[in-house]
């Protein structure tokens, strides 16, 4: 299937306004302080904390697909504390209703009017715990909030104030009583990451310290809401040369033509990879992206958007691993620009 650069028009000019040195001097200490906060709580997982910050810089949402007890909730709380913002955790269950997430209009007998009671989605960091345990109707209610940064109740649209980020979790090995997320909703997540088990020495220290709660108490805000938005603006102005965009488009095209995949990368996936490459470059202290940035972001950004062909893997965890393998094969056979 042919693919055109026009599909990525939403990313803006490839060679737009550049990032000035003064902006980098302001941004880099802020980002370092944020990473230091997260890594003081989530020990031994520098890449996972880095990817969460990439999601934040992209104004996106992150799906954490992992087993219970590895620190998913703690990571979300540490991010919320670092931003000095509000944090809400929703335990998703089969009987959760859309109104339990977005809110509901309540009739006030005293005034004879309906008053909107905001739901937990009106926050800065929302932890959607075990998101695949709720029904598709409720999943769809969260979808609008994630994609549009707004909710619609009784014909009225209400904006969610930035910054707004959803960290959703699911256990890839538990499929009893779950509702697998449809591709349309998976595509809304900028990244899918996994924490995994810590190494033995790190885990020994975590056990001896009694977990991450004591470290979490010490986390102080290092960014305000306006600063988060400013960092996202800086990210969007990281330079991406035409040759790197050509490389990105080669990956997109190859995913659609590869017979190992029944569903290739969507235009939204290409846009998210573009943005994540810019964020990777910023975290490296550069005002321009290079192929290494794109390669580092490719698997976390794209693996949940593609589907292996022929039902090669029905269990979510196995499907994820197979998708990652196919994407790495694609990356290996596409010439890297120099």
MILUM-449196 format. One line per 8 residues: number of its first residue (from 1); for each residue x, y, z of C-alpha. Coordinates in nm, 4 decimals, always signed. Example, Ala and Ser with C-alpha at 12.3 -4.5 7.8 and 13.67 -1.06 7.14 Angstrom:
BEGIN
1> +1.2300:-0.4500:+0.7800; +1.3670:-0.1060:+0.7140 .
# end
This chain:
BEGIN
1> +0.0000:+0.0000:+0.0000; +0.1450:+0.3330:-0.1022; +0.2046:+0.5890:+0.1679; +0.2612:+0.9615:+0.1368; +0.4161:+1.2264:+0.3552; +0.0822:+1.4026:+0.3299; -0.0507:+1.1467:+0.5800; +0.1635:+1.3162:+0.8434 .
9> +0.0379:+1.6692:+0.7835; -0.0756:+1.6835:+1.1459; +0.2829:+1.6960:+1.2663; +0.3375:+2.0438:+1.1236; +0.6380:+2.1675:+0.9261; +0.9303:+1.9253:+0.9169; +1.1741:+2.2164:+0.9217; +0.9776:+2.4656:+1.1260 .
17> +1.0863:+2.7135:+1.3908; +1.4007:+2.5931:+1.5667; +1.4654:+2.5625:+1.9385; +1.6928:+2.8336:+2.0722; +1.9863:+2.7733:+2.3065; +1.8188:+2.9646:+2.5896; +1.5181:+2.7343:+2.5717; +1.7421:+2.4276:+2.5966 .
25> +1.9207:+2.5788:+2.8956; +1.5835:+2.6143:+3.0646; +1.4367:+2.2783:+2.9573; +1.7190:+2.0348:+3.0304; +1.7499:+2.0972:+3.4087; +1.3714:+2.0658:+3.4372; +1.3715:+1.7324:+3.2588; +1.6670:+1.6068:+3.4601 .
33> +1.4898:+1.6958:+3.7848; +1.1778:+1.5106:+3.6668; +1.3754:+1.1997:+3.5733; +1.5620:+1.2105:+3.9042; +1.2298:+1.2180:+4.0905; +1.0902:+0.9204:+3.9007; +1.4087:+0.7157:+3.9307; +1.4311:+0.7759:+4.3041 .
41> +1.1027:+0.5857:+4.3334; +1.1222:+0.3381:+4.0437; +1.4716:+0.1995:+4.0843; +1.6580:+0.0052:+3.8204; +1.4196:+0.0973:+3.5363; +1.5728:+0.4056:+3.3690; +1.4295:+0.3249:+3.0254; +1.0714:+0.2887:+3.1554 .
49> +1.0852:+0.6220:+3.3396; +1.2372:+0.7825:+3.0310; +0.9533:+0.6573:+2.8116; +0.6907:+0.7929:+3.0516; +0.8536:+1.1359:+3.0218; +0.8510:+1.0948:+2.6423; +0.4751:+1.0373:+2.6632; +0.4366:+1.3523:+2.8731 .
57> +0.6392:+1.5607:+2.6256; +0.4176:+1.4310:+2.3435; +0.1017:+1.5347:+2.5310; +0.0122:+1.1685:+2.5081; -0.1013:+0.8711:+2.7120; +0.0888:+0.5581:+2.8106; -0.0238:+0.1961:+2.8404; +0.1746:-0.0018:+3.0987 .
65> +0.1308:-0.3685:+3.0217; +0.2775:-0.5757:+3.3014; +0.2116:-0.8077:+3.5913; +0.0855:-0.6792:+3.9292; +0.3292:-0.5542:+4.1894; +0.6099:-0.4131:+3.9763; +0.5416:-0.0449:+4.0501; +0.2871:+0.0751:+3.7937 .
73> +0.0771:+0.2678:+4.0487; +0.3864:+0.4038:+4.2220; +0.5213:+0.5351:+3.8925; +0.1946:+0.7176:+3.8206; +0.1888:+0.8712:+4.1695; +0.5510:+0.9834:+4.1397; +0.4739:+1.1558:+3.8098; +0.1716:+1.3342:+3.9566 .
81> +0.3718:+1.4510:+4.2600; +0.6529:+1.5723:+4.0349; +0.4085:+1.7842:+3.8365; +0.2510:+1.9263:+4.1491; -0.0797:+1.8202:+4.0017; -0.3794:+1.6127:+4.0928; -0.3805:+1.2340:+4.0747; -0.6741:+0.9947:+4.0581 .
89> -0.6699:+0.6158:+4.0437; -0.9699:+0.4307:+3.9006; -0.9962:+0.0559:+3.9532; -1.1694:-0.0642:+3.6385; -1.4285:-0.3366:+3.6904; -1.6947:-0.5016:+3.4776; -1.9739:-0.2937:+3.6350; -1.8040:+0.0459:+3.5980 .
97> -2.0264:+0.2966:+3.4170; -1.9260:+0.5840:+3.1860; -2.0682:+0.8312:+3.4403; -1.8302:+0.6868:+3.7007; -1.5469:+0.8249:+3.4899; -1.6661:+1.1436:+3.3213; -1.9218:+1.2623:+3.5780; -2.2977:+1.3123:+3.5855 .
105> -2.5574:+1.5896:+3.6026; -2.7450:+1.5844:+3.9334; -3.0836:+1.7466:+3.9881; -3.0731:+1.9969:+4.2749; -3.4177:+2.0172:+4.4320; -3.3387:+2.3451:+4.6065; -3.2765:+2.5325:+4.2816; -3.4628:+2.3163:+4.0342 .
113> -3.1501:+2.2963:+3.8155; -2.9166:+2.0203:+3.7068; -2.5613:+2.0629:+3.8330; -2.2717:+1.8777:+3.6741; -2.0585:+1.6771:+3.9163; -1.7195:+1.6209:+3.7507; -1.5892:+1.2675:+3.7415; -1.2341:+1.1541:+3.8204 .
121> -1.1248:+1.2149:+3.4602; -1.0916:+1.5845:+3.5474; -0.7405:+1.5509:+3.6833; -0.3799:+1.5874:+3.5690; -0.2657:+1.2260:+3.5957; -0.5254:+0.9502:+3.5734; -0.4292:+0.5930:+3.6538; -0.6716:+0.3605:+3.4755 .
129> -0.5906:+0.0400:+3.6603; -0.6701:-0.2825:+3.4736; -0.8437:-0.0921:+3.1958; -0.9311:-0.4122:+3.0102; -1.1579:-0.5272:+3.2948; -1.4324:-0.2821:+3.2095; -1.6892:-0.3061:+2.9321; -1.6432:-0.1485:+2.5864 .
137> -1.9019:+0.1241:+2.6564; -1.7021:+0.2537:+2.9513; -1.3763:+0.2171:+2.7603; -1.5274:+0.4355:+2.4864; -1.6189:+0.7054:+2.7391; -1.2541:+0.7305:+2.8367; -1.1568:+0.7320:+2.4692; -1.3086:+1.0758:+2.4018 .
145> -1.1366:+1.2232:+2.7046; -0.8017:+1.0805:+2.5939; -0.8297:+1.1868:+2.2336; -1.0104:+1.5195:+2.2578; -0.9217:+1.6355:+2.6105; -1.2916:+1.6889:+2.6688; -1.6096:+1.5056:+2.7693; -1.9677:+1.5461:+2.6539 .
153> -2.2514:+1.5146:+2.9040; -2.6158:+1.6065:+2.8334; -2.5200:+1.7847:+2.5126; -2.2580:+2.0021:+2.6823; -1.8866:+1.9720:+2.6087; -1.6493:+2.0308:+2.8990; -1.2766:+2.0765:+2.8530; -1.0166:+1.8971:+3.0647 .
161> -0.7498:+2.1436:+3.1742; -0.3924:+2.0573:+3.0728; -0.1737:+1.8836:+3.1506; -0.3813:+1.5665:+3.1215; -0.2251:+1.2238:+3.0962; -0.3720:+0.8750:+3.1249; -0.1503:+0.5952:+3.2509; -0.3453:+0.2748:+3.1876 .
169> -0.2429:-0.0685:+3.3093; -0.3341:-0.4191:+3.2089; -0.2019:-0.7660:+3.2901; -0.1102:-0.9357:+2.9591; -0.1267:-1.2825:+3.1150; -0.4756:-1.2523:+3.2657; -0.7601:-1.2834:+3.0155; -1.0379:-1.4279:+3.2339 .
177> -1.3218:-1.1755:+3.2714; -1.1547:-0.9113:+3.0567; -1.2577:-0.7047:+2.7549; -0.9537:-0.6701:+2.5268; -0.8959:-0.3125:+2.4167; -0.9978:-0.2595:+2.0515; -0.7369:-0.1392:+1.8046; -0.9090:+0.2013:+1.7869 .
185> -0.8398:+0.2597:+2.1555; -0.4937:+0.1079:+2.1593; -0.4030:+0.3508:+1.8820; -0.4730:+0.6432:+2.1174; -0.1806:+0.5515:+2.3419; +0.1448:+0.7123:+2.2345; +0.3491:+0.4368:+2.3980; +0.3125:+0.0935:+2.5454 .
193> +0.5780:+0.0067:+2.8013; +0.6567:-0.2672:+3.0489; +0.8451:-0.2389:+3.3761; +0.9398:-0.6022:+3.4294; +1.1187:-0.7450:+3.7291; +1.4127:-0.5509:+3.8743; +1.7540:-0.7123:+3.8837; +1.8430:-0.9034:+4.1984 .
201> +2.0516:-0.6348:+4.3703; +1.7923:-0.3649:+4.3012; +1.5085:-0.5864:+4.4212; +1.7033:-0.6653:+4.7394; +1.7230:-0.2933:+4.8154; +1.3535:-0.2436:+4.7384; +1.2532:-0.5275:+4.9713; +1.4795:-0.4008:+5.2491 .
209> +1.3334:-0.0510:+5.2166; +0.9776:-0.1858:+5.2370; +0.8780:-0.0752:+4.8863; +0.8529:+0.2597:+4.7136; +0.6096:+0.4352:+4.9500; +0.8831:+0.5839:+5.1686; +1.0629:+0.7245:+4.8641; +0.7336:+0.8528:+4.7231 .
217> +0.6765:+1.0746:+5.0280; +1.0032:+1.2549:+4.9534; +0.9080:+1.3414:+4.5944; +0.8555:+1.7151:+4.5548; +0.7083:+1.9091:+4.2605; +0.9665:+2.0116:+4.0018; +0.7326:+2.1315:+3.7258; +0.4157:+2.3388:+3.7125 .
225> +0.1317:+2.2995:+3.4648; +0.2502:+2.5923:+3.2519; +0.6020:+2.4506:+3.2422; +0.4758:+2.1116:+3.1234; +0.2951:+2.2830:+2.8367; +0.6040:+2.4877:+2.7548; +0.8180:+2.1710:+2.7428; +0.5662:+2.0137:+2.5044 .
233> +0.5847:+2.3246:+2.2846; +0.9646:+2.2993:+2.2782; +0.9379:+1.9311:+2.1827; +0.7228:+2.0143:+1.8804; +0.9941:+2.2475:+1.7499; +1.2777:+1.9939:+1.7598; +1.4076:+1.9784:+1.4018; +1.3397:+1.6663:+1.1956 .
241> +1.5136:+1.6702:+0.8584; +1.3494:+1.5373:+0.5434; +1.5868:+1.2421:+0.5273; +1.4704:+1.1239:+0.8701; +1.1064:+1.1679:+0.7718; +1.1771:+0.9559:+0.4637; +1.3191:+0.6886:+0.6965; +1.0058:+0.7016:+0.9123 .
249> +0.7830:+0.6670:+0.6074; +0.9858:+0.3660:+0.4889; +0.9080:+0.1962:+0.8217; +0.5375:+0.2785:+0.7899; +0.5208:+0.1500:+0.4320; +0.7131:-0.1676:+0.5117; +0.4780:-0.2504:+0.8009; +0.1812:-0.2322:+0.5635 .
257> +0.3469:-0.4512:+0.3024; +0.4960:-0.7099:+0.5395; +0.3031:-1.0362:+0.5115; +0.3786:-1.1167:+0.8757; +0.1373:-0.8380:+0.9725; -0.2345:-0.8247:+0.9020; -0.2517:-0.4643:+1.0222; +0.0303:-0.2183:+0.9666 .
265> +0.1079:+0.1197:+1.1176; -0.1705:+0.3789:+1.0993; -0.1151:+0.7459:+1.0073; -0.1664:+0.8272:+1.3770; +0.1097:+0.5801:+1.4577; +0.3429:+0.7655:+1.2212; +0.2550:+1.0971:+1.3839; +0.3202:+0.9567:+1.7309 .
273> +0.6552:+0.8122:+1.6206; +0.7489:+1.1526:+1.4775; +0.6637:+1.3260:+1.8058; +0.8353:+1.0612:+2.0197; +1.1530:+1.0991:+1.8132; +1.1470:+1.4720:+1.8871; +1.1020:+1.4007:+2.2584; +1.3901:+1.1522:+2.2559 .
281> +1.6131:+1.4149:+2.0966; +1.5180:+1.6741:+2.3573; +1.5985:+1.4326:+2.6405; +1.9415:+1.3853:+2.4819; +1.9938:+1.7611:+2.4851; +1.9726:+1.8028:+2.1085; +1.7684:+2.0517:+1.9045; +1.7424:+1.8029:+1.6177 .
289> +1.6435:+1.4373:+1.5845; +1.8669:+1.1601:+1.4505; +1.7947:+0.8000:+1.3417; +1.8878:+0.6718:+1.6885; +1.5957:+0.8684:+1.8363; +1.3511:+0.7136:+1.5941; +1.4876:+0.3630:+1.6491; +1.4707:+0.3990:+2.0281 .
297> +1.1062:+0.5060:+2.0101; +0.9878:+0.2702:+1.7351; +0.9003:-0.0475:+1.9270; +0.7302:+0.1188:+2.2289; +0.5337:+0.3499:+1.9967; +0.4358:+0.0978:+1.7295; +0.4122:-0.2521:+1.8799; +0.0543:-0.2096:+2.0067 .
305> -0.0655:-0.0740:+1.6700; +0.0240:-0.3717:+1.4510; -0.1368:-0.7161:+1.4396; +0.0544:-1.0336:+1.3489; -0.1038:-1.2177:+1.0547; -0.2907:-1.5464:+1.0692; -0.3786:-1.5402:+1.4384; -0.0201:-1.6249:+1.5263 .
313> -0.0746:-1.5181:+1.8858; -0.4075:-1.5028:+2.0674; -0.2797:-1.4292:+2.4194; -0.2060:-1.0530:+2.4570; +0.1407:-1.1070:+2.6033; +0.2432:-1.3414:+2.3224; +0.0988:-1.1085:+2.0597; +0.2997:-0.8205:+2.2019 .
321> +0.6245:-1.0156:+2.1907; +0.5602:-1.1324:+1.8343; +0.4739:-0.7787:+1.7199; +0.7952:-0.6489:+1.8769; +0.9990:-0.9163:+1.6979; +0.8436:-0.8342:+1.3593; +0.9030:-0.4608:+1.4072; +1.2672:-0.5196:+1.4975 .
329> +1.3053:-0.7278:+1.1826; +1.1592:-0.4396:+0.9798; +1.4000:-0.1943:+1.1414; +1.6937:-0.4251:+1.0710; +1.6251:-0.4512:+0.6977; +1.5543:-0.0840:+0.6235; +1.8710:+0.1147:+0.5419; +1.9494:+0.3735:+0.8066 .
337> +2.0144:+0.7249:+0.6695; +2.3607:+0.8629:+0.7294 .
# end
